[in-house]
C-alpha cells in the first residue's frame, strides 16, 4: 500500500463502507489502504465515534506512573502489548513495547506532558536551592522536566544539579 494521507472525510467514508458490510479487503484495494489500517480506524471509530478519526494536533501524554503500571501489567503476563494498547487507548502496541523495554532495562521511563515548556534559559540559583532540588529528586520519582518546572530552572540545570549531587554529594553543588 502507499503512504498516502487520508482526510477525515475519506476515513469516515471507508469506515461507513465497512459498517454496511463491504469487505475490508475490497475497500483496501479500492482506496489503496491496508486492511490493518482500516482495522485500526474502525477500533478508533467504535471507541470514540467520528472524532476518533480526526488527526490529533499533538501527541497524547502519559505520566511515568501510568507507563510503569502498563509495563508491570504486561510483566504479570495477563495481556499482550496489543491488548494493553487497546485497553488503555494507547495508539500503538510499539509504544507499549518501548515502555516495557525501558522498564526492564532499568532505564528511566520519562514522563511527557502536553504543552509543558520548561525554561530553556537557566537562572541563577543559590547553594541552598541546588541542595533542595537535588534532595527533592532523591526523595521521589520525578523526571528532570518535572523538576525543572517545579523549581523554575532549565531542564539542563536540573539535570546537572542531580548528576553532581549523585556523584559528589552536597559538596558538588557549591559554586
N, C-alpha and C positions, 0 to 999 in steps of 0.2 A: 504494500500500500504506500501511498505518498505521505509526505509530511505536510499535507495541506491544512490550512487553518479553516475551521468551520465556524460560521456565525451562530449566535444563539438561535436564530430562526431556523437555520439548517439542522442543527442538533435536535430542536424540538420537533421538526417535521419528521426526521428519521425515527425518533422515539415514538411518535404517534403512529408511524407505519408499523413498527414492531408491535405496538399495543393492539392494532387492529388485526394482527395475525400474519403479516407479511414476514417471511423468514429472514432472520438476521443475515444469512449468507447471501440472499438475494439483494438486500439493502446494501450489504458490504460491497458487492460487485457493482451495483448501480451507482453508488456515491463514492466509491474508492476510499472506504474507511474500513478498518479492521473490525472483525467480529468482536474482538476483545474490547476495543474502544466503545463499540455500541453497548456491550455489556456494562461497562463502567458508567456510561451515560445513563443507562436505564436504572442502575442502582442509585445514582445521584438523583434522578428524577423521582423515583419511588420514595426516597428518603426526604427530599427537600422540595419536591414539586418542580415547576419550571425554573424557579430561582437557582436550583442546583446545577443547571446547565450554563448559567452565565459565567463569564470569565471573571475571576476574582481580581480586585485591584492590588491586593497584596497577599502574601503567603499567610497561612494560619500560624498561630504562635502557640507554643506549649511550654509549660513550666518544667523545670528539671524534675520535680517530684512526679509529675504525670508521666514523663518519659521513663523514669525509673520504675514506676508502677507497671507500665506496659511491658518493659523488659522482664521484670520479675514474673509477671503473669505468663509470659512466654516460657520462662525457665521452669515454671511449675508443670509445663508440658500439657496443659489443657487445650490451648488454642494455637493454631499456626499463625504466621505473620499475616497471611491474607485474612484470616478470621479476625485477628486483632485490629487490623486496619479497618475492616468493615464494622466491627463492634463499636469502635471509638471514632468512627468517621474521619480516619486519617487517610488522606488522598492516595497514598501508595504503600504497598507492603515493603517496598525498598526503604522507605523512611523508618518503618518499624525495625527492619533488619539492621539498619545503621545504628539505631539506638541500642539494640541488643549487642552488637559488636563492641560499641564503646563501653557499654556497661560491663561486659565480660572481660574486656582488656584492662579495666580499671581506669580507663581514660575518662576525663571529666565530661559528663553529659551536660552541655551548656544549655541554658535557657534562652529562649527567643522571646522578644516582646515587641508587639506591633507598635510602631511609632516611637519606640524608645530611641532617644538620641543622646547618648552620653556626651559629656563635654569632650570636644576634640582638642581643645586647648587647655592645658593644665592651669592650676592656680597654685600660689604659694601656700604651703601647709606648714604648720608648726610641728615640732617633735612630738608633742602630746597628741596631736591629730593623727600623725602617722602611726603611733603606737595604738591608738584607739581603732584605726582602720584595720591594722594587722590583727589585733586581738579579736575584733568583731568577725573577721574572716575565719580565724582559727576556731571560734566557738560554734559557728554554724555552717550550714551547707548553702553557700551563697557564691554566685559567679562574680567574676571581675566586673562585668557590666552592671550587675545589681549593686555591687559595692561602690562603683563609680557614681551611680545615680544617687545612692543613699547619702554619700559624703560629699557630693558635688565636686568631684575631681575627675580628671580624664581617665579613660579606661587604662591607658598606659601607666599613669601614676599609680592607680590601684594595683595593677599587676606588679609593678616594680617594688612597691611597698611590701606586698605579700611575699614576693620572692626573696627580698633582702631579709625580711623577718624570719622566714623559714631557714635561710642559710646562716645568718649571723645573730639572730635574736634581736632584742631591742637595741643593741649597740650598732647594728647595721642600719638603723633608721636615723642616726644622728647626722647632722649636716656635715 
